[in-house]
Amino acid sequence: MTPKNPKTELDARYSSALNPRPGAEAVTATDWAEAQRRLRDAELFYITTVRPDGRLHVTPLIAAWHDGALHFSTGPGEQKAKNLAGDRHCALTTGSNSLSQGVDIVVEGTAERVTDPARQDEVIAAFEAQYGDHIRSPEGTFYGFGDSIRTGNALLFAVTPGTAYGFGHDGQVFSHTRYTF
């Protein structure tokens, strides 16, 4: 499932390259390896789905980057599951919530259900590696996560990027990277 290396380009229209400031002369695109590292290290994501009437629905969730896709789960009766049943297009976003440091990553794609038990186990292991005791410990916030997926009480989805973006901010130096797959 791992996507090929994307075309990576700095979009100067939205980067400091068009508004040079001290230190901005050498602004560069964030390479895909760095974007993937940030996806693996992130703890909180936001998913945007589309309701049947066209209104957007945004909610926070946990997600794990594994084998070239972002994975997340949801209960079958939750709004995002209902929305995805009608329109599988979605976007997942993570970042630093700071204007002066970090890189925000946006992954746009189509959510695909993961139903193969072997694949589910791989993804559950990726969640356990990323979130540790939050999932493994009986005191953890998401304890029982894997069992809920295995029993079907939670649906597991994979979003392979169709397009992704990296928005870097380092002091007053900003970059906008587009990844096209």
C-alpha positions, 0 to 999 in steps of 0.5 A: 500500500505504500505510495510511491515517492510523491512529486514534492514542490515548494509553492512560492505563492504561499511561502516566504520566497515571495515575501523575503525576510532575513533567513527566508532566502533559502526556504525549501520544501519539506521533504516527504521523509520528514512529513512521514516522520511527523505523521508517525510522531503525531498524537492528535489529528483532525478529520474532515468528512462531508455530510450528506447535505454537503456540510463539513464535519470536523472532529479530533481523533488518533491516527497511525501512519503505517505502510503509506497510509493514515489509519483511524477508527470510528464507531459504526454509528458515529457521524464520520462513519455515516459521512464516509458511507456516502462520501469516502473523500476526507482530509486528515490534519495534524500539526504544532498549533503554533505560528512560529514553529513546526510543520502542519501536515494535511493528507487528502484522500479516500477512506477505505475500510480495512477488514482483512484480519492480518492487516488489522493486526499490523495496523493495531500494532502501529497504533500500539507503537505510536500511542504506547500505554494509552492503548496497551495499559488497562488505565489507558484512554484507548485500552481495548482499541484492538479488540474493538476493531477485531470484533467489529465494534469499531471500523478501521479505515486507511487513507492513502494520500492523493495529495498532501501538504506541508505548511512549515513555520519557523519564526517568520519563515513560512513554507508551503510544500505540495506532495502529488502522488 
